[in-house]
Amino acid sequence: MATINLENLSMIYGSNGSSYTALSEVNLDIRKGDFISLIGPSGCGKSTIIDLVSGLKAPTEGKVLIDQEPVNGPGPDRGTVFQDYSLFPWMTAFENVCFAIEHTNGIHSRAAVEESAQKYLDLVGLGKFRDAYPNTLSGGMRQRVSIARTFSMNPRVFLMDEPFGALDSLNRIYMQDLLLHLWSEGERRKTVLFVTHDVDEALLLSDRIAVMTPSPGRIKEIIEVPFARPRCRKSLSASADYVALKAHLLSVLYCEMQEAIENQSVDHRTVA
C-alpha cells in the first residue's frame, strides 16, 4: 500500500505558439489502500494523470508524491494496466507474466518465478492457456493476462486506465468482479487509481470518486461511496441511495459538459 499525493499538478502540451493545457492545478490526496476512480468527460486529463503518476511523463508544474517521495520516472512500485493490454506479442501468456516478475519484484530463482507466474494465471482463470500467444486470445483473456502480470509484480500502487473499456458487457462484469477479488485478497489492499467513463463501474468499484472538469482538467468534486463491501451489484442497483448518488454524479458530469460546450461556442464566436 502507498499514499499518492498530487500537488498543484499542471500539464501543458506543445510550445507557447501552439500549446494545449490538459491539467491545471490538480490537487488530490489518495489514502493507503484506497480505491479511487477518476471520472469526467473525454479530454479532461484522466489519462494524463495516470501517465504522471506512473512516471511516464513529467508535469509542467507541481509534483506527484508516492509515500511523500517525488516521482521522477517509472518504477516497480507502480503497476499500470492500459485499455490496449500492452502485452509482448512474441511471448506466451506465461512468458509475459514471468518477464514482469523477473524485472520487478526481486525474485531471482527461475523456479520461484515460474511458480508465481502460474499462480497468477490460475487466479485469473487462464492457467490452461499459459502457452497461448496474445494474438490467439480474446480481448477479455488478454486483459486478464495483463492484470495477472500487474498483480504478479506486487507493486504498492495499481494504475488502471479504462482497462475494461473495450470489453463486451459480460466480460466487463467478469473483469470487475475479478479485479475486486484480487484487490481484496490478502491482508493489505493495494492503492488503486482507476480511470473510467462508466458511472456504474465507478460506484461499484470505488471508495471515492474524483469528478474532473472538462479541459483544462481540475478536480471538481470528490464523492465518498458509502456502500459496504463486498458489494452485490444486483442489490446495489436497487438501492435508493445508489440511485440518488448515481443521479448526482450524472448531474455533475452533465453540468460540466454543458459548460464546456457553451465555452467552446463562445470561443468560436470570438475567433469568427
C-alpha positions in Angstrom: 0.0 0.0 0.0 1.1 3.6 -0.5 -0.3 7.1 -0.3 -0.4 9.2 -3.5 -0.4 13.0 -3.4 -1.0 15.2 -6.4 0.1 18.7 -5.6 -0.8 21.6 -7.9 -0.3 19.5 -11.0 -0.5 21.3 -14.3 0.3 19.8 -17.7 0.8 21.8 -20.9 1.5 20.1 -24.2 3.2 21.8 -27.1 5.1 25.2 -27.2 3.8 28.7 -26.5 3.0 29.2 -30.2 0.7 26.2 -30.2 0.0 24.8 -26.7 -2.8 22.8 -25.0 -3.4 22.8 -21.3 -4.5 19.3 -20.3 -4.4 19.8 -16.5 -4.5 22.9 -14.3 -3.7 22.9 -10.6 -4.9 19.4 -9.8 -4.7 18.5 -6.1 -5.7 15.1 -4.9 -4.7 13.0 -1.8 -5.2 9.2 -2.0 -5.0 7.2 1.2 -3.3 3.9 1.6 -5.4 1.0 0.3 -7.9 3.4 -1.3 -9.7 2.5 -4.5 -10.3 5.9 -6.1 -11.8 6.4 -9.6 -11.3 9.4 -11.9 -14.3 10.2 -14.0 -15.0 13.0 -16.4 -15.6 14.0 -20.0 -13.2 12.9 -22.7 -10.1 15.0 -22.9 -10.3 16.2 -19.3 -6.8 14.8 -18.5 -7.6 11.5 -16.7 -5.1 9.5 -18.7 -2.6 12.3 -18.3 -2.8 11.9 -14.6 -2.1 8.1 -14.9 0.9 9.0 -17.1 2.2 11.4 -14.5 1.7 9.1 -11.5 3.3 6.2 -13.5 6.3 8.5 -14.2 5.9 8.1 -18.0 5.6 11.9 -18.2 6.7 14.8 -16.0 4.3 17.6 -15.1 4.8 21.1 -16.4 4.2 22.4 -12.8 3.6 20.7 -9.5 4.6 17.2 -8.3 3.5 13.7 -7.7 4.4 12.0 -4.4 4.3 8.3 -3.5 4.6 7.9 0.2 5.9 11.5 0.3 8.7 10.7 -2.2 8.6 12.6 -5.5 8.0 10.6 -8.7 10.8 11.2 -11.1 10.2 8.3 -13.6 8.7 4.8 -13.8 9.4 2.3 -11.0 8.4 -1.2 -9.8 6.3 0.3 -7.0 3.7 1.1 -9.6 1.9 -1.3 -11.9 -0.1 0.0 -14.8 -2.9 -1.6 -16.8 -3.9 0.0 -20.0 -7.0 -0.5 -22.2 -4.9 -1.9 -25.0 -3.4 -4.7 -22.9 0.3 -3.9 -23.7 1.4 -7.5 -23.9 4.6 -8.6 -25.7 3.1 -10.3 -28.8 6.2 -12.6 -29.2 5.8 -14.0 -25.7 3.2 -16.5 -24.4 0.9 -15.5 -21.6 3.1 -17.4 -19.2 6.3 -15.7 -20.5 4.7 -12.3 -20.3 4.0 -12.8 -16.6 7.4 -14.3 -15.9 9.1 -11.4 -17.6 7.3 -8.9 -15.3 8.2 -10.9 -12.2 11.8 -11.2 -13.1 12.2 -7.5 -13.8 10.3 -6.0 -10.8 9.7 -7.9 -7.6 13.2 -9.3 -6.7 12.5 -13.0 -7.2 15.7 -14.5 -8.6 15.1 -18.2 -8.7 13.6 -19.3 -12.0 11.5 -21.9 -10.3 10.1 -19.3 -7.9 9.4 -17.0 -10.9 7.5 -19.7 -12.7 5.6 -20.8 -9.6 4.4 -17.2 -9.1 3.5 -16.7 -12.8 1.4 -19.9 -12.7 -0.3 -18.8 -9.5 -1.5 -15.5 -11.0 -2.6 -17.1 -14.3 -4.6 -19.6 -12.3 -6.1 -16.7 -10.3 -7.4 -15.1 -13.4 -8.6 -18.4 -14.8 -6.0 -18.7 -17.6 -3.8 -21.5 -16.2 -4.7 -23.8 -19.1 -3.8 -21.0 -21.6 -0.3 -20.4 -20.3 1.3 -21.3 -23.6 -1.0 -19.2 -25.8 0.3 -16.1 -27.6 -1.7 -12.9 -27.2 -3.0 -12.9 -30.8 -4.7 -16.2 -30.1 -6.6 -14.9 -27.1 -9.8 -12.9 -26.9 -9.8 -9.3 -25.7 -11.1 -10.3 -22.3 -8.4 -13.0 -22.0 -5.6 -10.7 -23.0 -6.8 -8.2 -20.4 -6.8 -11.0 -17.8 -3.2 -11.7 -18.7 -2.4 -8.0 -18.3 -4.0 -7.9 -14.9 -2.2 -11.1 -13.8 1.1 -9.6 -14.9 0.5 -6.4 -13.0 -0.6 -8.2 -9.8 2.4 -10.6 -10.1 4.7 -7.6 -9.9 3.4 -6.9 -6.3 3.5 -3.1 -6.7 2.3 -0.8 -4.0 0.1 1.1 -6.4 -2.1 0.0 -9.3 -2.8 2.5 -12.1 -5.6 1.4 -14.4 -6.6 3.5 -17.4 -10.0 2.3 -18.6 -8.9 -1.3 -18.5 -12.3 -2.7 -19.4 -13.4 0.0 -21.8 -13.1 -2.2 -24.9 -14.8 -5.3 -23.5 -18.3 -6.5 -24.0 -20.8 -6.4 -21.1 -20.4 -9.9 -19.9 -16.6 -9.8 -20.0 -16.7 -6.4 -18.3 -18.7 -7.7 -15.4 -16.4 -10.7 -15.0 -13.3 -8.5 -15.0 -14.8 -6.1 -12.5 -15.5 -9.0 -10.1 -12.1 -10.4 -10.7 -10.4 -7.1 -10.0 -12.3 -6.7 -6.7 -11.4 -10.3 -5.8 -7.7 -9.7 -6.5 -7.6 -6.3 -4.8 -9.2 -7.5 -1.6 -7.1 -10.7 -1.4 -4.6 -10.9 1.4 -4.1 -8.7 4.5 -3.3 -5.4 2.8 -5.2 -3.9 -0.1 -3.2 -2.1 -2.8 -3.8 1.5 -3.5 -5.7 1.8 -6.8 -6.1 4.8 -9.1 -8.7 3.8 -11.7 -9.9 5.8 -14.8 -13.4 5.1 -16.2 -16.2 6.8 -18.2 -18.7 4.5 -16.6 -20.6 5.9 -13.6 -21.9 2.4 -12.6 -18.4 1.0 -12.7 -17.1 3.8 -10.6 -19.8 3.3 -8.0 -19.3 -0.5 -7.9 -15.6 -0.4 -7.5 -14.6 2.7 -5.7 -14.1 4.0 -2.2 -14.1 7.6 -3.6 -14.8 9.1 -7.0 -13.0 12.2 -8.2 -15.0 14.1 -10.8 -13.0 16.1 -13.2 -13.9 19.2 -15.2 -13.5 19.5 -19.0 -10.1 20.7 -20.3 -8.2 22.1 -18.6 -8.8 19.3 -16.2 -9.3 20.1 -12.5 -10.9 18.2 -9.6 -14.5 19.4 -9.5 -15.7 17.2 -6.6 -14.7 14.2 -4.6 -17.5 11.9 -3.7 -17.4 9.3 -0.9 -19.0 6.0 -1.9 -20.8 4.9 1.2 -21.8 1.3 0.3 -20.3 -1.5 2.4 -18.1 -4.2 0.9 -18.4 -6.7 -0.5 -20.9 -5.2 -2.9 -23.6 -7.1 -4.7 -24.4 -5.3 -8.0 -28.0 -6.5 -8.1 -28.9 -5.3 -4.6 -26.8 -2.2 -5.0 -28.5 -1.0 -8.2 -31.9 -1.5 -6.5 -30.9 0.7 -3.5 -32.5 4.2 -3.3 -29.1 5.6 -2.0 -27.4 4.2 -5.1 -29.9 5.7 -7.4 -29.6 9.1 -5.7 -25.8 9.0 -5.8 -25.7 8.0 -9.4 -28.2 10.8 -10.3 -25.9 13.3 -8.5 -22.9 12.1 -10.4 -24.6 12.2 -13.7 -25.9 15.7 -12.9 -22.4 17.0 -12.1 -21.0 15.5 -15.3 -23.8 16.9 -17.4 -23.4 20.4 -16.0 -19.6 20.2 -16.7 -20.3 19.1 -20.3 -22.8 21.9 -20.8 -20.4 24.5 -19.6 -17.7 23.1 -21.8 -20.0 23.3 -24.9 -21.0 26.8 -24.0 -17.4 27.9 -23.6 -16.5 26.3 -27.0 -19.3 28.2 -28.6 -18.1 31.5 -27.1 -14.6 30.8 -28.3 -15.7 30.1 -31.9 -17.7 33.3 -31.9 -14.7 35.2 -30.6 -12.5 33.8 -33.3 -15.0 34.5 -36.0 
